Amino acid sequence: MRRLVRARVLHVLVLVAGLFALGWALFAPVAAIRCHDQIMRPGDVCSYASLNGVDNGKTQSYEQRLATEKSARPVVAVVGVLVAGFGGVLLWSAIRRKDSLQQ
């Protein structure tokens, strides 16, 4: 019986994690875009440094970083829906299995 309760709790946690990811993707504000611990503004450009600190000439604009941030949200939303659906199916099947055992 304890194992069944623990399994259902885990199913609910998977469902809630998926819903949390979906909620974040839909409602969380866009975080401040940063470059080397400095907040970037529109028109700013950030240059990459290699692991040894040498400037390698690669740059990324504020607009590119903002687009990358925004493009991740639909992916997180889809993954959240899939995870929530998976948790829901697991929970539903566990409840049905319990009901069929009692009949």
Helices and strands as residue ranges (DSSP letters): H 2-27, E 34-35, E 38-39, E 45-49, E 55-61, H 62-102
